[in-house]
C-alpha cells in the first residue's frame, strides 16, 4: 500500500483522529470531494453570560464574508449555545487554553473585559488583535476602536449618554459597520410539544431575570393582571423560566389557570420558546433567545440604557412611568420607590397587541 497523503489545510483535518468524511465514506485526502482548504484561523473570545454570547453571534456574518478562507474558533463558558456553523468551540478550561496558546491565529477578537479573557488575549499569538487585553494587570483596549466601549464600562454617566447599540459597538471594535446582521441561534426542530393552545396565539411570559439582578423583577400581581388581560383578549399565555422561576410559575399557574409546561434543559427551552408567537421578558437570557428566534419581543427595561438593545424592528421596549435611579445596579437603591412597581400591566398588554 502506498503511503497516503494528507492535507493539513482542510477544514475537516483533525490530526489526532480520522476526519468525518473518512469515517462516514472511507475517502482519503487525494480523492476526497469534501476537501475544503482553509488558510488560517480566527479566534473569538467571548466567555460571558449566555445572553452576551448569543448577541455576539452577528459578528459571524461579517467574518464569513471578510475571511472566507479562515476557520472560526470560539472560546466560551457556554459552548452549547453557539451555532454548529462555527468550526470549533472551546470550553473555558485548561485543555483549551493549552491548545490556544500553542496556535498562531490570523485574527483574535476578545470582547470580554474579564481578567482571564484579557490575560489570554495578551498571551495568544495573532497577526491582528481587536477588543481588550491585559496591561499592567488590568483590562485595557487594544486600540482606539475599543476605547469607547472601554469607557462606557468605566463611567455610568458615559454609559447613560451612549447612543450606540451593543452590536454597533462590537462591530466598530472590529473595524466594521453594523448593518442589521441577525443573531445566529440553532433550534432543535425534532423536539415535539403538545401545547393545548387550540388556534390561539401563544404569548410566552418569561417571569424571571436571574438571581442577581433583582432590581429588574416585576411583581407577581403584575404578571397576574397581564395574564388576565391576555386570556380575556383570546390569547394563550404560557409561562417560561428556569429552575429559579419554577416555584413562582407554579404559583402563578395555580392562581390564574395559565399554562406552565415546567422548566427544561437549555436546548429544550429554546425549542419551547420557538413555539411562541411573541415573548414578554425583562433583560435576560430569554430576551436574547427571542431575538435569535426572530420572535416579536416586548422588553421590560429599567436599569439599562435602552439604546443598548437591537430588536430588529420586532417589538418594543417598555419602561416604568417613574424613572429608574439605579442605573446598572443589581438591587434597587432608591429609598422612595421601586420603579418596576410603576410599570403597569396594561402598558405591557398594549405592547403585546402591537407586536402580534
N, C-alpha and C positions, 0 to 999 in steps of 0.2 A: 504493500500500500504506500502511495506517495504521501509525503508529509503534507498535511492540509494547510492551506493558507488561512490567515485570519486578518480581519480588518478592524483595527483598534478604533478607527474613527466612526464606526457605525453606531447609531443610537441604541441598538439592541445589544451591542457587545458588552459583556459583563466582566470577563477576565477570571472570575472565581468559579463560575458555574456556566453550563451551556445557556445560550441565549434562547428566548422564547420561540423564534421561528425554527430553530434546530430541534427543540423538544417537541414541537407540535407537528413538524413536517419533515424532520430529518435532514434539512438542507445544510450545505456547507457554504462558507463565505463566497467562494469563487463562482457558485451557480445559484446564488440566493436572490430572489426577486424583491426581498424586503430590505435590501441594503440601503441605508439612509445615512449618508455621511454627515457628520457634524464637526465643525472646525474647532469649537471651543465651548466653554460653559459659562453661564451667567448664574450667579448665586443671589437669592433674595433671603435676607434675614428679617423675619417678622415673627417674633415669639408671641407676644401679646395675648390678649383675651380673644375668644372665638370670634366675636363680632369684628374686632380690629383686623383679624386675619382675613375674614371674608371680604371686608371693604377695601382690602389692598389688592384683591384679585383683578380689578380692572386694568392694572398695570400690565397684565399678561398680554392683553390685546396689542399693546404698543410694542412690547418686547418681541412678540412673534413677528410683527411687521418690520421692525427695525433690525432684528437679528435672526433672520430665518434659518441661518446655518448654525445656530447655537442651541445647546441643551439648556434647559432651565432646571436648576436645583433650588430647593426651598428648605430652610431650617426653621422649625416652629415647635411650640409646645403642644399644638393641637393638630397633628398630621391628618386626622380623619376628616377634617373639614375641607381640606384642599381638593381641588378638582383633579381627576385622574389624567387630565391632559398635561399636567406637569410631569417632566421626565423623571424626576426623583425627589421624593420628600423625605427629609431627615428629621427624626425626633431630636429634641434637645437633650443629648446625653453624651457621655464620654466617647463612645464609639464614633458618633457622628463628628464630634469636634476633632478627633484624631484624623479622620478622613479629610475633613475640610481644610485643616491646617496643612495637610500634605498635598493639596491640589492647587494648581495655578489657574486662576479664573480670568476671563476676559473682562467681566464687569461684576462688581459686588455692590448690591443695593441693601443698605441697612436702614430700616425705617423705625427702629426702636431706639429709645434713649436709655434703656436698662444698662446697668454697668456691664453685665455679662455680654450682652449683644454688642455693645460698643467695644469691649475688650477684644472680642473675636474679630470684629471688623478691622480693628487695628492690626491684628496678628496675621490675618489671612492675606495671601498674595493675590493681587488682582491688578490688571493694567489700568483700570478705572474704578474709582470708588465714589458712591453717592450716598448721601444721608449723614450718618453720625458715626463717630469713632471715639476712642478714649484718648484724652490728652491730660497729662498730669493727674491721672487717677479720676478724672471727671469726664462726663459726656461732652462732646464738642461737635459742631458742624464740620463736615469735610471741607466745604467751600461756601461761597456766598449764596449758592442756590438753596442751601439748607438753613441759612441764617434766620429767615423769617419764621419758619416752623420751630426753630430752636427758641426764639424769643417768645413766641406765644405760650411756650411751656414754662417760661420763667416768670412772666408778669401777668396777673389776672386782667389788668386794665388793657394790656395789649391784646390779650386773647379775646376780651369782650368787644374790642373795636375791630376785630378781624372780619373782613367781608368775604373771605375765600372759604370754599368748602374743603373738607379733608382731602377729597380727591384732587381738587385743583392744587393743593399744597404738595401732595405726593408726586403728582406728575411734574410739577415745577422743580422739585428736588432732583428729579432725574433729567431735567433739561427739556421736558416736553410740555405740550399744552393739552389739557383735558378737553376732550370733545364728545363727552357723553358716553364714553366706554362703560359698558354694563358690568355688574358683578358676574362672576362665574361660579356657579354653585350646582353641584350634582344632586339629583334627586332620584331615589330608588323607586322606579315605577312598578316594580314587581310586588311591592307591599300592597295588600288589599285591605280596604277599610269598609266597614258596614255601618256607615253613619246614617241614622234614621232621619234624614233631612227632608224626605219626600221631594217636592220640586222647589223647595225654598233655597234662597241664597245663604251660604254659610259664612257667618262673621266670626272669625277667630278672635278671642279675647285673651291676650297674654297678660295675666294678672300680677306678675312679679317683676322684679328688677335686680335680683341678686341680693345676697345678704348684707353686702357692704353699703350699697347706695340707698339707704332708707329714706333719704331726702326726696326720692322720686316716687315713693309709694302713694298710691291712690286708695282712699278709704274704701272698705268693703261696702258701705252703704251706697257709695257712688257706683260701684260695679253692679250692685243690685238694681239701682234705678236705671242704669244703662241697659241691663238685660231686659228689664220690663218694657222699656221703650222699644227695643228691637223685637221682642216677642209680639207686642201689640201691632207693630208695623208689618208683621208677616215674614220676618227674617228668622233664621235658625242660628242663634248664637251658640258658640261652642267654646268652652274654657280650655285654655292652653297653659302649660307651665311645666316646670321640672319638679324634682323631689321637694324642693323648698316650698313650692306652692301647693303641694298635694293636699295638705290638711285644709288650707284656705279654700281651695277649689271644691273640695268635697262639701265644705260648709256652704259655699255659695250655691252649689247644685241642690243641696237639701232645701235651702230657703226659697229657691226660685224655680226649681224643676229644670234648670238649664242643663244641657248635655255636657258631661265631662267624661271623656274616654279614659283618663288616667295619665300617668307620666311614663315616658318611654326613653329608649336609647336615642342618641343623637341622630342616627340615620333614620329611625322611625319618626322622630319629632319633625324632621324636615319633610318627610313624606306626608305626615298628618297635616302640617301647615299648607302643603300643596293642595289639600282638598278644600281649602277655604277660598271664598270669593273676595274677601277683604280681611285685613288684620287691624286690630287696635292694640297698641303696645306703647309702653314707655321706652326710653332709650335703653335698649338691652340687646342681647343676642338675637332674640326673636325679631326685632326690628330689622337687623341685617339679613336674616333669613328671608323675611318677607320681601325685602328689596331684591335679594338674589333670585327669588322665585317670581319676580315681576308681579307681585300682588299689590293691589291698591292698599295704601297704608295710612291709617290715622295715627299720627305720632304725638304722644303726650310729652311735652318738653318743659322743663322749668330751669334746671341748673346749668344748662349748656347754651352756648351761642348757637342760635338757630341756623346761622349761615353755614355751620359746620356740616349740615346734613344735605345729602343729594338724594331726592326722592324720584328723580327722573320723570317728573310730571305726573306721578301716580299717587294721588292722595294729598294730604296736607299736614302741617304741623299746627297743633292747638296748644295754647299756653294758658296758665291761670290768669284770671282777671286782675288779681293783685300781683305786682311784680315780685319775682324771686330775688332775694337779697343774699343768697348763699351760693354764689357762683362756684361751680365745680367742687362743692362740698358734699361729702358722703352723708352728713347729718345736718338737719336744719339748725341754724344758729340764731334765727330770728325769735326774740322773746315775745313779740307782739302777735304774730300769726304764722301759720304754716300755709305757704302759698298753694300747695296742692289741694287744700280744702276749698280753694276758690277757683278750681277747675270743675265746672258743673257738668253733670251727665248729659244735659240737654245739648250742650255745645258739641260734645263728642258724638252724640247720636246724629246731629245735623251734619257733621263732617262725614260720618259713615254714609248718609243718604247721598251726599255729593260725590263720594268716592266710588259708589257702586251704581 
